[in-house]
């Protein structure tokens, strides 16, 4: 059995184990990582990963299943990290309540 792919955000220490990816998902994930490593514009990256997110969306039945999917979480974390690095988003240490 092949080792699962692991995603690790070096800035935050967030680690996500990506198990049971299809060959197509693995290929697209690796392409997403390559784009991430080039520091692609975060909004271009969001468009780039939409194909992958659509693949995940078709496999789940509920919104919570989508947002708890490890592949989705890794892609979203990469997108957010790019946004922080590029000054489009900021990482707050505290969540403010309304």
Phi and psi in degrees as a GROMACS rama.xvg file:
@    title "Ramachandran Plot"
@    xaxis  label "Phi"
@    yaxis  label "Psi"
@TYPE xy
-71.7163  149.008  UNK-2
-66.7553  137.669  UNK-3
-67.9277  151.935  UNK-4
-76.3663  140.765  UNK-5
-118.712  134.936  UNK-6
-104.612  132.31  UNK-7
-133.863  122.215  UNK-8
-87.143  110.489  UNK-9
-68.1137  -22.7776  UNK-10
-76.9353  -40.1592  UNK-11
-106.973  -15.4639  UNK-12
81.4813  2.66926  UNK-13
-67.1252  128.08  UNK-14
-122.571  132.498  UNK-15
-129.814  125.926  UNK-16
-91.5347  124.004  UNK-17
-101.967  98.3248  UNK-18
-103.928  155.853  UNK-19
60.1171  34.7108  UNK-20
-79.0387  139.78  UNK-21
-70.4997  167.02  UNK-22
-59.7388  -39.2297  UNK-23
-64.6959  -42.7781  UNK-24
-64.5455  -40.6857  UNK-25
-61.3895  -44.6636  UNK-26
-61.9321  -47.9938  UNK-27
-66.8488  -36.2143  UNK-28
-62.355  -45.6635  UNK-29
-62.9045  -36.836  UNK-30
-64.5279  -39.7146  UNK-31
-63.1185  -41.5209  UNK-32
-62.2666  -42.497  UNK-33
-60.5935  -44.4076  UNK-34
-63.4217  -42.4185  UNK-35
-57.6351  -43.7973  UNK-36
-66.5308  -20.7103  UNK-37
-84.5181  -1.44483  UNK-38
62.4035  40.9202  UNK-39
-54.5015  148.476  UNK-40
-53.3128  134.421  UNK-41
-59.6295  -33.2156  UNK-42
-75.5998  -33.2183  UNK-43
-67.3511  -38.4961  UNK-44
-63.2868  -40.4036  UNK-45
-59.0887  -42.9989  UNK-46
-65.7815  -40.6304  UNK-47
-60.4998  -42.7414  UNK-48
-82.4486  -4.56631  UNK-49
-59.8591  -33.5774  UNK-50
-62.2263  -43.5679  UNK-51
-65.4421  -42.2836  UNK-52
-64.5767  -36.8005  UNK-53
-62.4622  -39.7879  UNK-54
-59.2217  -43.4832  UNK-55
-66.7363  -44.2292  UNK-56
-57.7965  -37.3738  UNK-57
-71.7349  -18.7669  UNK-58
-90.6422  -12.979  UNK-59
-113.193  162.937  UNK-60
-107.401  -21.7799  UNK-61
-132.391  155.169  UNK-62
-57.5078  -40.6821  UNK-63
-64.2763  -32.7648  UNK-64
-64.8886  -35.9989  UNK-65
-67.0623  -51.6366  UNK-66
-72.9557  -15.0271  UNK-67
-97.6678  -0.307791  UNK-68
-71.0601  126.309  UNK-69
-57.6948  -38.5149  UNK-70
-65.4996  -43.4838  UNK-71
-60.4181  -44.8121  UNK-72
-61.9288  -40.2278  UNK-73
-66.6632  -44.4266  UNK-74
-63.841  -43.8535  UNK-75
-64.3582  -39.3118  UNK-76
-63.8119  -40.7128  UNK-77
-61.8695  -44.539  UNK-78
-60.7743  -46.1727  UNK-79
-64.7706  -39.9583  UNK-80
-61.7269  -42.5699  UNK-81
-60.5193  -43.1851  UNK-82
-60.1372  -40.8271  UNK-83
-66.7113  -48.2753  UNK-84
-59.6675  -33.0748  UNK-85
-95.154  3.70628  UNK-86
77.1998  11.1306  UNK-87
-83.7117  -23.3375  UNK-88
-138.458  164.162  UNK-89
-130.927  150.957  UNK-90
-95.8057  110.063  UNK-91
-92.0898  141.663  UNK-92
-85.2121  -17.1877  UNK-93
-125.215  139.614  UNK-94
-96.182  125.825  UNK-95
-91.7846  134.262  UNK-96
-92.2546  153.224  UNK-97
